[in-house]
Amino acid sequence: MVGRNLIDDRSGRSMSLPITPVATGARHAVLDTGGFALTEACYDAGQTLPSHAHRQPVLTFILRGAVREKRGSGYETCRSLGLVAIPAGEPHAESFPSPGSRCLIIEVSDERADLIRSFSGILDQPSIRNDVSVAGLGLQTYREFLERDDVAPLAIEGLLLQMAALTSRTSPRGTVTGEPSWLARVRERIGAEFRGTLRMSDLAAEAGVHPVYLARVFRQRYACSPAEYARRLRVEAASELLARSDMPLSQVALKAGFSDQSHLAHQFRRMVGVSPGRYRLAARQ
């Protein structure tokens, strides 16, 4: 491992950091699309990587196991099917607590990084995302990585740009800066009752606004309709049950608020891009 001076293009700071390859575990395969370089790597349980940085922005999709990220004095763990984003030049250390942790590591070229920054900030701040929609795109990217036909690079670029766009949207989950109190009440009610029947008239009455105004402001604020938000919560609830239980799919569907297994399968594939069964297999490996 060699120490080099690294200049942060945005701040102009000069840092002396060990510059390491993106995959110090066992490399299985590498694919370069021209805009993204993808590497699959496997790490042993307990393996640690001391503080280092990368010359390019890096996205790491956790295929199996988990990664524990250390930045400064803080630690954060990204579990299976989660995404870790590390900007270029960002000091960080990693450890792998699970046996056989496997990652798909994506280096972003300068040209693609400039394109992504025009619509998303995912490459500018360290972050960890465990979101079912991101998981679906990550699984589809890995499937194309394994396919290796002449269309795979095009498909991979499209999926990764879609992933960056998805992460740029304001999430209705949690506290939202400047969120009107009436809109917060609507969001909280959907979060509490998404498994049941919701009506716009009831939500508008909760907010004290006209249903048309509610629909318009909700979409402007969260880039989705109240119905789409409720469906997303159902899919997220189903994904948790799929990953952490052996419950039959028919029971998962009912527990998450779907009418039956067919309804779950349709909505899950539409939003995540893979079937509930494939998602469970990937999450439980």
C-alpha positions, 0 to 999 in steps of 0.5 A, a space after each residue: 500500500 503506497 501513500 500519495 498526495 491526493 488533491 480534493 478537486 472541490 476543496 483544494 485540500 491536499 491530503 496524504 492518504 494510502 491510495 488502494 485498489 477498490 477491491 483488496 479481497 479476492 477478485 473474481 471478475 472485472 467489467 469496464 463499460 467505459 463509464 463504470 468499472 465493476 469488480 466483484 470481490 469477496 472478503 473473509 470474516 474479520 478482514 479489515 482495511 485500514 484508512 485509505 481513499 480512492 481516486 474515483 468515486 466508488 459505489 459498493 453494492 453488498 451482495 452478501 454479508 455486511 460491511 462496517 464503514 468507519 469515517 472519523 470516529 463514527 461507524 456504520 454498518 451496511 447490510 446485504 443488498 445495501 449500497 455504500 457511496 464513497 466520494 473520491 478522496 474520502 478517508 475511510 476504513 472498512 471491516 467485514 464482520 460476516 463470513 464470505 462477504 461479497 461485494 460488487 464495487 463500481 468505480 465511476 469515471 470522471 465523465 460519468 461522475 460529472 453527468 451524475 452530479 448534474 442530477 444527483 448528489 450521491 457521489 459528493 457525500 459518504 452515505 449508506 442506503 438500505 432501500 428496497 428499490 436500490 436493492 432491486 437495481 443492484 441485483 439487476 446490475 449484478 445479473 447483467 455483470 454476470 451475463 457478459 454479452 455485448 448488450 450488458 455494458 449498455 444495460 449496466 450504464 442505464 441501471 446505474 444512472 437510474 440508481 443515481 436518479 432514484 437516490 436523488 429524490 426526496 424521501 418521505 421517510 423521516 423528518 423533512 426540512 421545511 415540511 408543512 405540519 399538515 403534510 407531515 400529518 398526512 405522511 404519518 397517517 399513510 405510514 401508520 395505515 398503509 396496510 389498510 384502505 386509504 382514501 384521498 378524501 380522508 387524507 385531505 380531511 386530516 390535512 384540512 386541504 382540498 384533495 386536489 391540492 393535497 395530491 399536487 403538493 405531495 407529488 411536488 414534495 416527494 416525487 410520488 403520489 400518496 398511493 405510490 408512497 403507500 405501495 412503496 411502504 408495502 413493498 418495503 414491509 414485504 422485503 423485510 419479511 422476505 429477508 428475515 423470515 421463512 414466512 410463505 409468500 402468501 402470508 408475506 403478501 397479507 402481512 404487508 397489506 397486499 390482497 394476495 400473493 399475485 398482487 405482491 408479486 406484480 407490485 414487487 417486480 414492478 418496483 424492485 425489478 426482481 421477483 419476491 422469491 429472487 429477492 429472498 434468495 439474494 437477501 438470505 444467501 
